[in-house]
Amino acid sequence: MAVLHNQTSQPMKALFIILFFFGIGALNAQKTSAPVEVVKKFFKAFHQQDTSKMRQMTYKSVIMQSISTDSSGITKLMTASYDDFLETIASIPAEATFEERITGYTDQSDS
């Protein structure tokens, strides 16, 4: 029995492997950029005081916590209601200017 060897099979296999890894790389790039884009969209809605968009971009059961140190040097963990936060954002007068800036992004995933 004769076995025919297709001379283009090796280059095609190499091309497939390269494209496969580029595809994986593109998917990973999408995964890592997606959280950053969501944060940017959230802060855009925040600055526009669009609490409806902000609510759509978060889970229903958001737990807002902050850590601070009081004047005595005691560290405290405080929990606040997301609804109260949204009400505060909505109540900022239109003539008031405010801007929150994110100076860097770190995206970590367990997957």
ChimeraX commands (.cxc) that place a marker at each C-alpha (Angstrom):
marker #1 position 0.00,0.00,0.00 radius 0.5
marker #1 position 1.44,3.31,-1.00 radius 0.5
marker #1 position 1.11,6.28,1.31 radius 0.5
marker #1 position 0.85,9.59,-0.45 radius 0.5
marker #1 position 2.50,12.44,1.36 radius 0.5
marker #1 position 1.09,15.84,0.76 radius 0.5
marker #1 position 3.99,18.29,0.77 radius 0.5
marker #1 position 1.75,21.15,1.83 radius 0.5
marker #1 position 0.53,19.37,4.95 radius 0.5
marker #1 position 3.44,20.47,7.16 radius 0.5
marker #1 position 3.20,24.18,6.28 radius 0.5
marker #1 position -0.59,24.03,6.64 radius 0.5
marker #1 position -0.25,22.35,10.03 radius 0.5
marker #1 position 2.23,25.02,11.13 radius 0.5
marker #1 position -0.07,27.76,9.85 radius 0.5
marker #1 position -3.03,26.22,11.69 radius 0.5
marker #1 position -1.03,26.05,14.93 radius 0.5
marker #1 position 0.09,29.66,14.57 radius 0.5
marker #1 position -3.45,30.85,13.84 radius 0.5
marker #1 position -4.74,28.77,16.75 radius 0.5
marker #1 position -2.37,30.50,19.17 radius 0.5
marker #1 position -3.16,33.91,17.71 radius 0.5
marker #1 position -6.83,33.11,18.24 radius 0.5
marker #1 position -6.16,32.13,21.86 radius 0.5
marker #1 position -4.13,35.30,22.30 radius 0.5
marker #1 position -6.98,37.39,20.87 radius 0.5
marker #1 position -9.46,35.75,23.23 radius 0.5
marker #1 position -7.18,36.40,26.19 radius 0.5
marker #1 position -6.76,40.01,25.08 radius 0.5
marker #1 position -10.55,40.36,25.02 radius 0.5
marker #1 position -10.83,38.85,28.47 radius 0.5
marker #1 position -8.27,41.22,29.94 radius 0.5
marker #1 position -9.60,44.33,28.22 radius 0.5
marker #1 position -13.26,43.64,29.04 radius 0.5
marker #1 position -13.01,44.49,32.78 radius 0.5
marker #1 position -11.12,47.69,31.98 radius 0.5
marker #1 position -13.80,48.72,29.48 radius 0.5
marker #1 position -16.54,48.03,32.02 radius 0.5
marker #1 position -14.77,50.21,34.59 radius 0.5
marker #1 position -14.39,53.00,32.03 radius 0.5
marker #1 position -18.09,52.77,31.10 radius 0.5
marker #1 position -19.08,52.74,34.78 radius 0.5
marker #1 position -17.10,55.91,35.50 radius 0.5
marker #1 position -18.46,57.58,32.38 radius 0.5
marker #1 position -21.98,56.91,33.71 radius 0.5
marker #1 position -20.80,58.06,37.15 radius 0.5
marker #1 position -19.62,61.43,35.80 radius 0.5
marker #1 position -22.84,61.80,33.82 radius 0.5
marker #1 position -24.76,60.98,37.03 radius 0.5
marker #1 position -26.59,58.28,35.10 radius 0.5
marker #1 position -27.59,56.07,38.01 radius 0.5
marker #1 position -29.71,53.84,35.75 radius 0.5
marker #1 position -26.64,52.84,33.74 radius 0.5
marker #1 position -24.62,52.44,36.92 radius 0.5
marker #1 position -27.26,50.12,38.33 radius 0.5
marker #1 position -27.35,48.07,35.10 radius 0.5
marker #1 position -23.59,47.55,35.27 radius 0.5
marker #1 position -23.55,46.04,38.75 radius 0.5
marker #1 position -24.96,43.04,40.55 radius 0.5
marker #1 position -28.19,43.50,42.45 radius 0.5
marker #1 position -26.50,42.76,45.76 radius 0.5
marker #1 position -23.57,45.17,45.69 radius 0.5
marker #1 position -21.76,45.49,48.99 radius 0.5
marker #1 position -19.86,48.75,49.26 radius 0.5
marker #1 position -17.13,48.77,51.84 radius 0.5
marker #1 position -14.38,51.20,52.65 radius 0.5
marker #1 position -11.50,51.15,55.05 radius 0.5
marker #1 position -10.40,54.29,56.81 radius 0.5
marker #1 position -8.29,55.35,59.74 radius 0.5
marker #1 position -9.78,57.79,62.22 radius 0.5
marker #1 position -7.89,60.58,63.99 radius 0.5
marker #1 position -6.93,58.16,66.80 radius 0.5
marker #1 position -5.25,55.85,64.29 radius 0.5
marker #1 position -7.93,53.17,64.58 radius 0.5
marker #1 position -8.70,51.41,61.31 radius 0.5
marker #1 position -12.38,50.93,60.60 radius 0.5
marker #1 position -14.29,48.94,58.02 radius 0.5
marker #1 position -17.50,50.63,56.96 radius 0.5
marker #1 position -20.31,49.15,54.89 radius 0.5
marker #1 position -22.67,51.38,52.92 radius 0.5
marker #1 position -25.77,50.81,50.84 radius 0.5
marker #1 position -25.35,50.95,47.07 radius 0.5
marker #1 position -28.76,52.61,46.81 radius 0.5
marker #1 position -27.57,55.36,49.15 radius 0.5
marker #1 position -24.45,55.78,47.03 radius 0.5
marker #1 position -26.56,56.14,43.87 radius 0.5
marker #1 position -28.84,58.64,45.58 radius 0.5
marker #1 position -25.80,60.68,46.58 radius 0.5
marker #1 position -24.49,60.66,43.01 radius 0.5
marker #1 position -27.90,61.70,41.65 radius 0.5
marker #1 position -28.18,64.54,44.18 radius 0.5
marker #1 position -24.95,66.28,43.15 radius 0.5
marker #1 position -26.00,69.64,41.73 radius 0.5
marker #1 position -25.66,69.96,37.96 radius 0.5
marker #1 position -23.40,73.01,38.31 radius 0.5
marker #1 position -20.96,71.10,40.53 radius 0.5
marker #1 position -17.95,69.64,38.80 radius 0.5
marker #1 position -16.35,66.44,39.99 radius 0.5
marker #1 position -14.01,63.91,38.51 radius 0.5
marker #1 position -12.72,60.61,39.75 radius 0.5
marker #1 position -9.58,59.44,37.98 radius 0.5
marker #1 position -8.21,55.95,37.74 radius 0.5
marker #1 position -4.49,56.21,37.24 radius 0.5
marker #1 position -3.85,52.56,36.47 radius 0.5
marker #1 position -5.51,49.23,35.91 radius 0.5
marker #1 position -4.55,45.79,37.12 radius 0.5
marker #1 position -6.69,42.95,35.85 radius 0.5
marker #1 position -6.27,39.62,37.62 radius 0.5
marker #1 position -8.17,36.45,36.90 radius 0.5
marker #1 position -8.27,33.05,38.53 radius 0.5
marker #1 position -9.24,31.39,35.26 radius 0.5
marker link #1:1,2 radius 0.2
marker link #1:2,3 radius 0.2
marker link #1:3,4 radius 0.2
marker link #1:4,5 radius 0.2
marker link #1:5,6 radius 0.2
marker link #1:6,7 radius 0.2
marker link #1:7,8 radius 0.2
marker link #1:8,9 radius 0.2
marker link #1:9,10 radius 0.2
marker link #1:10,11 radius 0.2
marker link #1:11,12 radius 0.2
marker link #1:12,13 radius 0.2
marker link #1:13,14 radius 0.2
marker link #1:14,15 radius 0.2
marker link #1:15,16 radius 0.2
marker link #1:16,17 radius 0.2
marker link #1:17,18 radius 0.2
marker link #1:18,19 radius 0.2
marker link #1:19,20 radius 0.2
marker link #1:20,21 radius 0.2
marker link #1:21,22 radius 0.2
marker link #1:22,23 radius 0.2
marker link #1:23,24 radius 0.2
marker link #1:24,25 radius 0.2
marker link #1:25,26 radius 0.2
marker link #1:26,27 radius 0.2
marker link #1:27,28 radius 0.2
marker link #1:28,29 radius 0.2
marker link #1:29,30 radius 0.2
marker link #1:30,31 radius 0.2
marker link #1:31,32 radius 0.2
marker link #1:32,33 radius 0.2
marker link #1:33,34 radius 0.2
marker link #1:34,35 radius 0.2
marker link #1:35,36 radius 0.2
marker link #1:36,37 radius 0.2
marker link #1:37,38 radius 0.2
marker link #1:38,39 radius 0.2
marker link #1:39,40 radius 0.2
marker link #1:40,41 radius 0.2
marker link #1:41,42 radius 0.2
marker link #1:42,43 radius 0.2
marker link #1:43,44 radius 0.2
marker link #1:44,45 radius 0.2
marker link #1:45,46 radius 0.2
marker link #1:46,47 radius 0.2
marker link #1:47,48 radius 0.2
marker link #1:48,49 radius 0.2
marker link #1:49,50 radius 0.2
marker link #1:50,51 radius 0.2
marker link #1:51,52 radius 0.2
marker link #1:52,53 radius 0.2
marker link #1:53,54 radius 0.2
marker link #1:54,55 radius 0.2
marker link #1:55,56 radius 0.2
marker link #1:56,57 radius 0.2
marker link #1:57,58 radius 0.2
marker link #1:58,59 radius 0.2
marker link #1:59,60 radius 0.2
marker link #1:60,61 radius 0.2
marker link #1:61,62 radius 0.2
marker link #1:62,63 radius 0.2
marker link #1:63,64 radius 0.2
marker link #1:64,65 radius 0.2
marker link #1:65,66 radius 0.2
marker link #1:66,67 radius 0.2
marker link #1:67,68 radius 0.2
marker link #1:68,69 radius 0.2
marker link #1:69,70 radius 0.2
marker link #1:70,71 radius 0.2
marker link #1:71,72 radius 0.2
marker link #1:72,73 radius 0.2
marker link #1:73,74 radius 0.2
marker link #1:74,75 radius 0.2
marker link #1:75,76 radius 0.2
marker link #1:76,77 radius 0.2
marker link #1:77,78 radius 0.2
marker link #1:78,79 radius 0.2
marker link #1:79,80 radius 0.2
marker link #1:80,81 radius 0.2
marker link #1:81,82 radius 0.2
marker link #1:82,83 radius 0.2
marker link #1:83,84 radius 0.2
marker link #1:84,85 radius 0.2
marker link #1:85,86 radius 0.2
marker link #1:86,87 radius 0.2
marker link #1:87,88 radius 0.2
marker link #1:88,89 radius 0.2
marker link #1:89,90 radius 0.2
marker link #1:90,91 radius 0.2
marker link #1:91,92 radius 0.2
marker link #1:92,93 radius 0.2
marker link #1:93,94 radius 0.2
marker link #1:94,95 radius 0.2
marker link #1:95,96 radius 0.2
marker link #1:96,97 radius 0.2
marker link #1:97,98 radius 0.2
marker link #1:98,99 radius 0.2
marker link #1:99,100 radius 0.2
marker link #1:100,101 radius 0.2
marker link #1:101,102 radius 0.2
marker link #1:102,103 radius 0.2
marker link #1:103,104 radius 0.2
marker link #1:104,105 radius 0.2
marker link #1:105,106 radius 0.2
marker link #1:106,107 radius 0.2
marker link #1:107,108 radius 0.2
marker link #1:108,109 radius 0.2
marker link #1:109,110 radius 0.2
marker link #1:110,111 radius 0.2
view
